[in-house]
Amino acid sequence: MVDFLGSSLTVASVIFSVLIFALLVRRLLGVRMGLLRTMVAAFIAGALGPTVLQAILPAPPQDQDFLTLGLYVALLSGFVLIVAMAILVVIEALVPTGSLPGPLELRRSARARLSRTRRYLHILRVVAKHGLSRFLRGRVHRGLRTAPERRDLARSLRRALEDGGVTFIKLGQQLSTRRDLLPPEFTAELAALQDDAPAVPWPQVRDALETELGRSVEDVFTFLDSQPLAAASVAQVHAGRLLDGSEVVVKVQRPGISAEVERDLDIIARLARTLADRTEWGASLGLQGLVDGFSEALAEELDFTIESGNMRSVAAALHSAGTEGIRVPTPHTDLCTPRVLVMERMAGIPLGSAEETLAALGEERRREIADTLLRVVIDQLLTSGIFHVDLHPGNLLVDTDGTLAMLDLGSVGRLGSVTRANVGRLVAALGSGDSQAATDALLELVDRPENVDERGLEQEIGIIILRFTTAGSTDGAAAFGALFRLVATQRLGIRPEVAAVFRAVATLEGTVTTIDPGYDLLGATRAAGVSRIARELTPEAVRTRVVHEVATALPILRRLPRRMDRLADAAEHGRLSLGVRLLADPRDRRFVTGLWHQALLAVLGATAGLMSVVLFAVAPGPLVTPEIGVYHVLGSTLLCISIILVLRVLIVIFRRETDEG
């Protein structure tokens, strides 16, 4: 029992001593460090310090006087502290704070890491299955220089993305519109990505509905078809009828899809960060920004309450513009949840399979429908600021009278007033053939690099404009493709909202040609640009703009005479002065203060080190003990101070490099 108590007291005293040393080391370094790594450093220093010190300076015999023993204990304590601080600096240099998870974080993320590892293995199997593993070896493959070889690779990539699941299918669909990033063989093949999926069994759909709605299906619907109208990778759609007799469509999210998408997005984000950090092309393309924009868009698409709000916003914009011939389903907001969307069932059939319906309408009516769709998209881009990003034929229904209905508003683009104005300037400049104005508008829409050849850019845009203005030119794909390639070759970074505009326009071309195969999208766009310029120059529009600008500037104009009078009075009486405050920003003051502190610590550390060397050189000086002089004590103290100050400077340098990295 006595041995057990003695052992317990010994362990407790060791732990207490290590804790005290750890807290003292953190205080001397002046930087907040993790308690665990500080205690480890203190424990190692406590175990190795006395042995190392005895090898350098033998311990005095036990019969020495009290002062000698006290000085040795002080020297030993200071040596252990210095060793602990040095160990911490080395640990911080090798393993910076935050680079490794803590115990609690490690425990929380263990399951996620295991799931991610399984997903990595599945992705590698898919890559190997479709013959893409050779591109992971880092070698340059010369067998992809011809168009047929690129088409074969693009076909394999499409199949791999389809096998990868919903996240990779959505990623491929978005990449299919980025002609500024991928060759045409890849964009054409990725545009054919299929988002079909096996139907979820009806019992699971029913359970999900009742869980989300908080009541049984019979309490909400008089009829709900157990067979889905369509089944995609994110959700599936069922036809139903509410208690009041309204015909509705019920969109139900697939069980477990949110967790799967979150895991895959994490994998894609990690891959993008790695490529951006380790490859020049990854950094120049802005992969991190592209993935962030894709993740935000997909997260919105998985929240059906956002889609419900998008429906109301687009419908309100159509109503305010007085647009006829195109509709948006009305959501039943009291029945909408993040995983369930109940909306009005629209009449009509998908545009992609409506050739007979369109043929019965006649060529003139088909051109009117295409004009209506183009006008709506342009109004969304330039006026309301909220637009359908992916308006392909599958997202449009056409009724027997030619009325269109927009579907799938889960992913929409939003443009601020400044971006809308710049898009309008670009459209107007392209329509009028003004390459200089088009260049200025394009540079306002993209992230300009430090060095951009504006003259060369203007010349290239002038060549593209010829495709818009040349009589009989209808090759819209070539014109928009040239604009995308121009953005890529000039290394102009495209923000996500601007990329969504390009995606919407590129998708719109295929849709309007489905409605009217002979439709001249370029001519209609050019006419829309000229018409917009004409509308902006009408007396009523100019008067409205002038009134708005004057109303905005009126408060400033009212205060201007009083301020001018004060300035004139101050100048007349010699009181006018100009004051400039240096370092007025607190961030600048903190930076300069920190820099001055680090420089001062470095100077003090170097000075203390030099003084300790001088004192050891002229030692011993007046004797404190028979063997130890005053200069020994002062030199050792200054040496400890010098080492501590230098270690403080080093730890701050390592921590700053970690934060900046």
Secondary structure, DSSP 8 states (H G I E B T S, - for coil): -HHHHHHHHHHHHHHHHHHHHHHHHHHHHTS---HHHHHHHHHHHHHHHHHHHHHHS----TTS-HHHHHHHHHHHHHHHHHHHHHHHHHHHHHS-TTSS--HHHHHHHHHHHHHHHHHHHHHHHHHHHTT-GGGGS----GGG-SHHHHHHHHHHHHHHHHHH-HHHHHHHHHHTT-TTTS-HHHHHHHTT---B-----HHHHHHHHHHHHSS-GGGTEEEE-SS-SEEBSSEEEEEEEETT--EEEEEEE-TTHHHHHHHHHHHHHHHHHHHHHH-HHHHHTTHHHHHHHHHHHHHHHH-HHHHHHHHHHHHHHHHHHT--SEE---B-GGG--SSEEEEE---SEEGGG-HHHHHHH-HHHHHHHHHHHHHHHHHIIIII-EEES---GGGEEE-TTS-EEE---SSEEE--HHHHHHHHHHHHHHHHT-HHHHHHHHHHHEE--SS--HHHHHHHHHHHHHHHHSTT---HHHHHHHHHHHHHHTT-EE-HHHHHHHHHHHHHHHHHHHH-TT--HHHHHHHHHHHHHHHHTSHHHHHHHHHHHHHHHHHHHHHHHHHHHHHHHHHHTT-------TT-SHHHHHHHHHHHHHHHHHHHHHHHHHHHHHHHHH---SBSSSS-BHHHHHHHHHHHHHHHHHHHHHHHHHHHHHHH-
